[in-house]
Amino acid sequence: MIDEIRVAHITATDLSLHYLLLNQLRFLQKKGYIVTGISSPGAETKYLNQTSIRFLPIQITRHPFTPIHDLRALWQLYQTFRRERFTIVHTHTPKPGLLGQLAAKVAGVPVIVNTLHGFYFHERMTPLLRRFYIAIEKIAAACSDVILSQNSEDVETAIQEGICQREKIKFLGNGIDLDRFDPGRMEREKVNRTRADLGIAKNARVVGFVGRLVREKGLLELFAAMRLVSERVPNVILLVVGPVDSEKRDALSSETAREYGIEANCRFTGLRQDMPELYSLMDVFVLPSHREGFPRAPMEASAMGVPSIVTDIRGCRQVVEQGQNGLLVPLGDVNALADAITTLLNDSEIARKMSQAARRIAQERFDERFVFERVQEEYAHLLRNKHIPIPLPQTSVNRTNSL
Protein backbone atom coordinates (compact mmCIF):
# COMPACT_ATOMS: atom_id res chain seq x y z
CA MET A 1 0.00 0.00 0.00
CA ILE A 2 1.27 3.50 -0.87
CA ASP A 3 1.41 5.76 2.19
CA GLU A 4 1.85 9.00 0.26
CA ILE A 5 1.29 10.19 -3.29
CA ARG A 6 4.46 11.81 -4.60
CA VAL A 7 4.03 14.09 -7.62
CA ALA A 8 6.74 15.63 -9.79
CA HIS A 9 6.03 18.52 -12.16
CA ILE A 10 8.72 18.98 -14.81
CA THR A 11 9.41 21.98 -17.02
CA ALA A 12 12.42 23.40 -18.79
CA THR A 13 13.10 26.49 -16.66
CA ASP A 14 12.79 27.53 -13.05
CA LEU A 15 11.16 30.67 -14.43
CA SER A 16 8.19 28.53 -15.53
CA LEU A 17 8.02 26.79 -12.17
CA HIS A 18 7.87 30.13 -10.38
CA TYR A 19 5.54 32.14 -12.59
CA LEU A 20 3.40 29.52 -14.33
CA LEU A 21 3.14 26.52 -12.01
CA LEU A 22 3.84 27.49 -8.41
CA ASN A 23 0.23 28.27 -7.48
CA GLN A 24 -0.89 24.94 -8.95
CA LEU A 25 1.80 23.05 -7.02
CA ARG A 26 0.77 24.76 -3.78
CA PHE A 27 -2.86 23.85 -4.46
CA LEU A 28 -1.94 20.17 -4.93
CA GLN A 29 0.18 20.28 -1.81
CA LYS A 30 -2.81 21.46 0.22
CA LYS A 31 -4.82 18.57 -1.22
CA GLY A 32 -2.41 16.10 0.31
CA TYR A 33 0.07 15.42 -2.49
CA ILE A 34 3.81 15.44 -1.82
CA VAL A 35 4.91 17.83 -4.57
CA THR A 36 8.30 18.34 -6.22
CA GLY A 37 9.21 20.75 -9.00
CA ILE A 38 11.96 19.78 -11.47
CA SER A 39 13.60 22.11 -13.97
CA SER A 40 16.88 23.61 -15.05
CA PRO A 41 18.38 25.78 -12.30
CA GLY A 42 18.58 29.52 -12.87
CA ALA A 43 17.77 32.93 -11.49
CA GLU A 44 14.60 31.69 -9.74
CA THR A 45 16.21 28.73 -7.96
CA LYS A 46 16.94 30.70 -4.79
CA TYR A 47 13.32 31.81 -4.57
CA LEU A 48 11.98 28.30 -5.22
CA ASN A 49 14.14 26.92 -2.43
CA GLN A 50 12.48 29.35 -0.04
CA THR A 51 8.97 28.05 -0.80
CA SER A 52 7.21 25.01 0.64
CA ILE A 53 7.63 23.18 -2.69
CA ARG A 54 10.63 20.90 -2.99
CA PHE A 55 12.85 21.76 -5.96
CA LEU A 56 15.19 19.41 -7.84
CA PRO A 57 17.48 20.95 -10.49
CA ILE A 58 18.08 18.98 -13.69
CA GLN A 59 19.51 20.75 -16.72
CA ILE A 60 17.02 20.55 -19.60
CA THR A 61 17.87 22.58 -22.68
CA ARG A 62 15.10 24.20 -24.71
CA HIS A 63 17.02 24.05 -27.99
CA PRO A 64 15.28 21.70 -30.45
CA PHE A 65 18.35 19.68 -31.46
CA THR A 66 20.80 18.94 -28.63
CA PRO A 67 21.13 15.11 -28.60
CA ILE A 68 24.04 14.89 -26.13
CA HIS A 69 22.40 17.23 -23.61
CA ASP A 70 19.07 15.51 -24.10
CA LEU A 71 20.49 12.03 -23.46
CA ARG A 72 22.15 13.32 -20.29
CA ALA A 73 18.87 14.89 -19.11
CA LEU A 74 16.95 11.72 -19.98
CA TRP A 75 19.35 9.61 -17.89
CA GLN A 76 19.21 12.03 -14.95
CA LEU A 77 15.42 12.10 -15.05
CA TYR A 78 15.29 8.30 -15.15
CA GLN A 79 17.63 8.03 -12.17
CA THR A 80 15.64 10.63 -10.25
CA PHE A 81 12.33 8.88 -10.90
CA ARG A 82 13.74 5.53 -9.79
CA ARG A 83 15.23 7.04 -6.64
CA GLU A 84 12.30 9.24 -5.65
CA ARG A 85 9.58 6.70 -6.52
CA PHE A 86 7.07 9.28 -7.72
CA THR A 87 3.48 8.09 -8.10
CA ILE A 88 2.69 10.77 -10.68
CA VAL A 89 5.00 12.50 -13.15
CA HIS A 90 3.38 15.55 -14.76
CA THR A 91 5.29 17.21 -17.61
CA HIS A 92 4.99 20.63 -19.24
CA THR A 93 6.24 22.16 -22.54
CA PRO A 94 7.70 20.21 -25.51
CA LYS A 95 11.24 19.16 -24.49
CA PRO A 96 10.45 18.23 -20.86
CA GLY A 97 7.26 16.61 -22.15
CA LEU A 98 9.21 14.24 -24.37
CA LEU A 99 12.16 13.53 -22.06
CA GLY A 100 10.11 13.46 -18.85
CA GLN A 101 7.50 11.08 -20.19
CA LEU A 102 10.05 8.74 -21.77
CA ALA A 103 12.05 8.58 -18.55
CA ALA A 104 8.90 8.08 -16.46
CA LYS A 105 7.71 5.26 -18.71
CA VAL A 106 11.02 3.41 -18.55
CA ALA A 107 11.28 4.04 -14.79
CA GLY A 108 7.87 2.45 -14.22
CA VAL A 109 6.12 5.55 -12.83
CA PRO A 110 2.47 4.48 -12.27
CA VAL A 111 0.78 7.66 -13.61
CA ILE A 112 2.13 9.90 -16.38
CA VAL A 113 0.37 13.17 -17.26
CA ASN A 114 1.31 15.83 -19.79
CA THR A 115 -0.09 19.34 -19.95
CA LEU A 116 -0.04 20.48 -23.56
CA HIS A 117 0.82 24.18 -23.59
CA GLY A 118 0.53 24.37 -27.38
CA PHE A 119 2.09 22.37 -30.18
CA TYR A 120 5.53 23.45 -31.38
CA PHE A 121 4.58 22.82 -35.01
CA HIS A 122 2.53 25.41 -36.87
CA GLU A 123 1.34 26.37 -40.35
CA ARG A 124 4.45 28.39 -41.25
CA MET A 125 6.84 25.46 -40.83
CA THR A 126 8.20 23.48 -43.77
CA PRO A 127 6.29 20.19 -44.28
CA LEU A 128 9.35 18.12 -43.35
CA LEU A 129 9.97 19.97 -40.09
CA ARG A 130 6.28 19.90 -39.27
CA ARG A 131 6.18 16.11 -39.73
CA PHE A 132 9.24 15.79 -37.50
CA TYR A 133 7.60 17.62 -34.61
CA ILE A 134 4.37 15.68 -35.07
CA ALA A 135 6.38 12.44 -34.85
CA ILE A 136 7.96 13.67 -31.59
CA GLU A 137 4.50 14.42 -30.20
CA LYS A 138 3.35 10.91 -31.11
CA ILE A 139 6.28 9.37 -29.22
CA ALA A 140 5.55 11.50 -26.15
CA ALA A 141 1.81 10.78 -26.31
CA ALA A 142 2.45 7.03 -26.37
CA CYS A 143 3.94 7.36 -22.88
CA SER A 144 1.03 9.35 -21.39
CA ASP A 145 -1.91 8.13 -19.37
CA VAL A 146 -3.63 11.39 -20.26
CA ILE A 147 -2.85 14.62 -22.11
CA LEU A 148 -4.42 17.78 -20.70
CA SER A 149 -4.64 20.41 -23.43
CA GLN A 150 -4.85 24.05 -22.47
CA ASN A 151 -6.30 24.80 -25.90
CA SER A 152 -9.50 23.21 -27.19
CA GLU A 153 -8.34 23.58 -30.80
CA ASP A 154 -5.22 21.54 -30.02
CA VAL A 155 -7.45 18.65 -28.93
CA GLU A 156 -8.85 18.38 -32.45
CA THR A 157 -5.42 18.93 -34.00
CA ALA A 158 -3.96 16.05 -31.97
CA ILE A 159 -6.70 13.72 -33.16
CA GLN A 160 -6.54 14.84 -36.81
CA GLU A 161 -2.74 14.47 -36.93
CA GLY A 162 -2.89 11.02 -35.35
CA ILE A 163 -0.91 12.08 -32.29
CA CYS A 164 -3.29 10.27 -29.94
CA GLN A 165 -6.76 8.82 -29.70
CA ARG A 166 -9.62 11.06 -28.58
CA GLU A 167 -10.01 9.23 -25.25
CA LYS A 168 -6.43 10.09 -24.24
CA ILE A 169 -6.62 13.88 -24.62
CA LYS A 170 -8.86 16.21 -22.59
CA PHE A 171 -9.43 19.95 -22.52
CA LEU A 172 -7.92 21.62 -19.47
CA GLY A 173 -7.93 25.35 -20.14
CA ASN A 174 -5.70 27.91 -18.49
CA GLY A 175 -6.10 30.55 -15.84
CA ILE A 176 -4.54 33.26 -13.72
CA ASP A 177 -4.76 34.61 -10.19
CA LEU A 178 -7.75 36.95 -10.42
CA ASP A 179 -7.14 38.24 -6.90
CA ARG A 180 -3.72 39.51 -7.91
CA PHE A 181 -4.84 40.87 -11.27
CA ASP A 182 -7.69 43.03 -10.05
CA PRO A 183 -7.90 46.70 -11.10
CA GLY A 184 -10.00 47.42 -8.03
CA ARG A 185 -6.96 46.74 -5.84
CA MET A 186 -4.62 49.13 -7.66
CA GLU A 187 -3.37 52.14 -5.75
CA ARG A 188 -3.29 55.12 -8.11
CA GLU A 189 -0.27 56.57 -6.32
CA LYS A 190 1.73 53.38 -6.90
CA VAL A 191 0.73 53.27 -10.58
CA ASN A 192 1.71 56.92 -11.04
CA ARG A 193 5.06 56.26 -9.39
CA THR A 194 5.68 53.33 -11.73
CA ARG A 195 4.83 55.54 -14.72
CA ALA A 196 7.27 58.19 -13.54
CA ASP A 197 10.02 55.65 -12.86
CA LEU A 198 9.72 54.40 -16.45
CA GLY A 199 9.85 57.92 -17.85
CA ILE A 200 6.36 57.79 -19.34
CA ALA A 201 4.63 61.16 -19.51
CA LYS A 202 1.19 61.55 -17.95
CA ASN A 203 -0.42 62.32 -21.31
CA ALA A 204 1.31 59.44 -23.17
CA ARG A 205 -0.73 56.63 -24.68
CA VAL A 206 0.75 53.23 -23.78
CA VAL A 207 0.77 50.11 -25.95
CA GLY A 208 1.92 47.11 -23.91
CA PHE A 209 3.65 43.83 -24.75
CA VAL A 210 4.46 41.12 -22.20
CA GLY A 211 6.51 38.05 -23.08
CA ARG A 212 9.88 36.65 -24.02
CA LEU A 213 11.84 38.82 -26.45
CA VAL A 214 11.88 36.45 -29.43
CA ARG A 215 10.77 36.72 -33.06
CA GLU A 216 8.02 34.12 -32.72
CA LYS A 217 6.20 36.41 -30.30
CA GLY A 218 5.70 38.79 -33.23
CA LEU A 219 7.93 41.57 -31.93
CA LEU A 220 9.29 42.46 -35.37
CA GLU A 221 5.74 42.94 -36.65
CA LEU A 222 4.93 44.96 -33.54
CA PHE A 223 7.96 47.24 -34.02
CA ALA A 224 7.01 47.78 -37.67
CA ALA A 225 3.40 48.50 -36.69
CA MET A 226 4.46 50.96 -33.98
CA ARG A 227 6.45 52.90 -36.54
CA LEU A 228 3.14 53.46 -38.37
CA VAL A 229 1.17 54.10 -35.17
CA SER A 230 3.65 56.77 -34.00
CA GLU A 231 2.88 58.72 -37.19
CA ARG A 232 -0.85 58.64 -36.43
CA VAL A 233 -1.07 58.94 -32.65
CA PRO A 234 0.89 61.60 -30.73
CA ASN A 235 2.78 60.75 -27.55
CA VAL A 236 2.54 56.98 -27.96
CA ILE A 237 4.84 54.66 -26.03
CA LEU A 238 5.52 50.94 -26.52
CA LEU A 239 6.06 49.29 -23.13
CA VAL A 240 7.91 45.98 -23.59
CA VAL A 241 7.94 43.77 -20.49
CA GLY A 242 9.90 40.53 -20.48
CA PRO A 243 13.35 38.96 -20.50
CA VAL A 244 15.74 38.51 -23.41
CA ASP A 245 15.55 34.78 -24.18
CA SER A 246 19.21 34.25 -25.07
CA GLU A 247 18.77 30.48 -25.23
CA LYS A 248 16.57 30.84 -28.32
CA ARG A 249 18.00 31.36 -31.80
CA ASP A 250 15.38 34.00 -32.58
CA ALA A 251 16.21 36.09 -29.50
CA LEU A 252 15.81 39.86 -29.77
CA SER A 253 16.86 42.79 -27.60
CA SER A 254 16.08 46.45 -27.13
CA GLU A 255 18.61 47.19 -29.88
CA THR A 256 16.16 45.78 -32.41
CA ALA A 257 13.81 48.72 -31.82
CA ARG A 258 16.61 51.04 -32.95
CA GLU A 259 16.62 49.35 -36.35
CA TYR A 260 12.98 50.36 -36.76
CA GLY A 261 13.59 53.93 -35.68
CA ILE A 262 11.23 53.73 -32.69
CA GLU A 263 13.71 53.51 -29.82
CA ALA A 264 12.60 56.90 -28.43
CA ASN A 265 9.03 55.58 -28.21
CA CYS A 266 9.97 52.36 -26.39
CA ARG A 267 10.49 51.36 -22.79
CA PHE A 268 12.09 47.96 -22.16
CA THR A 269 11.72 46.83 -18.55
CA GLY A 270 13.06 43.27 -18.56
CA LEU A 271 11.46 40.77 -16.18
CA ARG A 272 9.31 42.50 -13.55
CA GLN A 273 7.42 41.52 -10.42
CA ASP A 274 4.96 44.44 -10.47
CA MET A 275 2.84 43.21 -13.37
CA PRO A 276 -0.55 44.53 -12.13
CA GLU A 277 0.90 48.04 -11.95
CA LEU A 278 2.39 47.71 -15.44
CA TYR A 279 -0.90 46.54 -16.95
CA SER A 280 -2.56 49.52 -15.27
CA LEU A 281 -0.35 51.80 -17.39
CA MET A 282 -1.50 50.24 -20.66
CA ASP A 283 -4.23 51.61 -22.91
CA VAL A 284 -4.04 48.49 -25.08
CA PHE A 285 -2.18 45.19 -24.85
CA VAL A 286 -0.71 43.55 -27.97
CA LEU A 287 0.52 39.99 -28.59
CA PRO A 288 1.13 39.42 -32.34
CA SER A 289 2.51 35.92 -31.69
CA HIS A 290 3.13 33.22 -34.31
CA ARG A 291 2.39 30.29 -31.99
CA GLU A 292 0.61 29.97 -28.65
CA GLY A 293 -1.01 27.36 -26.46
CA PHE A 294 -3.22 29.48 -24.23
CA PRO A 295 -1.26 32.67 -23.48
CA ARG A 296 -1.32 34.08 -19.98
CA ALA A 297 -0.43 37.70 -20.75
CA PRO A 298 -3.68 38.58 -22.59
CA MET A 299 -5.61 36.84 -19.79
CA GLU A 300 -3.83 39.06 -17.27
CA ALA A 301 -4.50 42.12 -19.42
CA SER A 302 -8.19 41.22 -19.64
CA ALA A 303 -8.39 40.76 -15.89
CA MET A 304 -6.95 44.26 -15.49
CA GLY A 305 -9.54 45.65 -17.90
CA VAL A 306 -7.09 46.25 -20.75
CA PRO A 307 -8.34 45.54 -24.31
CA SER A 308 -6.08 43.11 -26.21
CA ILE A 309 -4.98 42.81 -29.83
CA VAL A 310 -3.71 39.34 -30.71
CA THR A 311 -3.08 37.29 -33.83
CA ASP A 312 -5.90 35.14 -35.15
CA ILE A 313 -4.23 31.82 -34.30
CA ARG A 314 -4.86 28.82 -32.05
CA GLY A 315 -4.46 29.79 -28.42
CA CYS A 316 -4.93 33.52 -28.87
CA ARG A 317 -8.49 32.87 -30.08
CA GLN A 318 -9.09 31.15 -26.73
CA VAL A 319 -8.47 34.42 -24.90
CA VAL A 320 -9.74 37.20 -27.14
CA GLU A 321 -13.27 37.28 -28.49
CA GLN A 322 -13.39 39.50 -31.55
CA GLY A 323 -15.00 42.83 -30.77
CA GLN A 324 -15.64 41.93 -27.13
CA ASN A 325 -12.46 42.07 -25.04
CA GLY A 326 -10.23 42.90 -27.98
CA LEU A 327 -9.41 42.44 -31.64
CA LEU A 328 -7.97 39.61 -33.74
CA VAL A 329 -5.58 40.43 -36.60
CA PRO A 330 -4.13 38.19 -39.34
CA LEU A 331 -0.75 36.64 -38.59
CA GLY A 332 2.12 38.73 -39.93
CA ASP A 333 -0.08 41.59 -41.21
CA VAL A 334 1.69 44.75 -40.04
CA ASN A 335 -0.85 47.14 -41.54
CA ALA A 336 -3.79 45.36 -39.90
CA LEU A 337 -1.93 45.38 -36.58
CA ALA A 338 -1.21 49.10 -36.86
CA ASP A 339 -4.85 49.82 -37.80
CA ALA A 340 -6.13 47.84 -34.80
CA ILE A 341 -3.81 49.63 -32.37
CA THR A 342 -4.75 53.01 -33.83
CA THR A 343 -8.47 52.21 -33.55
CA LEU A 344 -8.31 51.35 -29.85
CA LEU A 345 -6.11 54.35 -29.05
CA ASN A 346 -8.30 56.84 -30.93
CA ASP A 347 -11.80 55.51 -30.22
CA SER A 348 -12.29 55.89 -26.49
CA GLU A 349 -15.86 54.54 -26.54
CA ILE A 350 -14.88 51.24 -28.19
CA ALA A 351 -11.92 50.93 -25.83
CA ARG A 352 -14.12 51.63 -22.79
CA LYS A 353 -16.66 48.94 -23.75
CA MET A 354 -13.90 46.41 -24.38
CA SER A 355 -12.29 47.27 -21.06
CA GLN A 356 -15.52 46.54 -19.19
CA ALA A 357 -16.08 43.29 -21.11
CA ALA A 358 -12.47 42.23 -20.56
CA ARG A 359 -12.76 42.08 -16.76
CA ARG A 360 -16.10 40.27 -16.95
CA ILE A 361 -14.78 37.68 -19.41
CA ALA A 362 -11.70 37.12 -17.25
CA GLN A 363 -13.85 36.44 -14.19
CA GLU A 364 -16.03 34.01 -16.14
CA ARG A 365 -13.31 32.10 -18.00
CA PHE A 366 -9.80 32.67 -16.66
CA ASP A 367 -9.89 31.73 -12.96
CA GLU A 368 -6.90 29.46 -12.34
CA ARG A 369 -8.76 27.66 -9.54
CA PHE A 370 -10.98 25.99 -12.15
CA VAL A 371 -7.86 24.58 -13.82
CA PHE A 372 -6.40 23.35 -10.54
CA GLU A 373 -9.62 21.53 -9.72
CA ARG A 374 -9.61 19.80 -13.13
CA VAL A 375 -6.04 18.63 -12.58
CA GLN A 376 -6.89 17.27 -9.15
CA GLU A 377 -9.98 15.50 -10.51
CA GLU A 378 -7.93 13.89 -13.26
CA TYR A 379 -5.33 12.72 -10.75
CA ALA A 380 -8.09 11.13 -8.64
CA HIS A 381 -9.58 9.43 -11.71
CA LEU A 382 -6.22 7.98 -12.79
CA LEU A 383 -5.31 6.86 -9.27
CA ARG A 384 -8.65 5.09 -8.84
CA ASN A 385 -8.19 3.31 -12.18
CA LYS A 386 -4.82 2.01 -10.97
CA HIS A 387 -6.18 1.10 -7.51
CA ILE A 388 -3.94 3.64 -5.79
CA PRO A 389 -5.41 5.45 -2.75
CA ILE A 390 -6.20 9.13 -3.13
CA PRO A 391 -4.48 11.39 -0.56
CA LEU A 392 -6.42 13.31 2.06
CA PRO A 393 -6.08 17.10 2.28
CA GLN A 394 -3.42 18.20 4.74
CA THR A 395 -3.92 20.92 7.29
CA SER A 396 -0.21 21.52 7.58
CA VAL A 397 2.64 20.67 5.23
CA ASN A 398 6.25 20.40 6.27
CA ARG A 399 8.62 22.30 4.02
CA THR A 400 11.27 20.21 2.30
CA ASN A 401 13.91 21.54 -0.06
CA SER A 402 16.63 19.70 -1.86
CA LEU A 403 19.40 20.45 -4.30
PyMOL commands that set and color helices and strands:
alter all, ss='L'
color gray80, all
select helices_A, chain A and resi 14-30+45-48+67-84+94-107+127-143+152-160+166-168+183-185+188-197+215-217+219-232+255-259+263-265+275-281+296-303+316-319+334-346+348-365+368-385
alter helices_A, ss='H'
color red, helices_A
select strands_A, chain A and resi 6-13+34-40+54-57+88-92+111-116+146-149+169-171+205-210+236-241+266-270+284-287+308-311+326-329
alter strands_A, ss='S'
color yellow, strands_A
deselect
rebuild
show_as cartoon
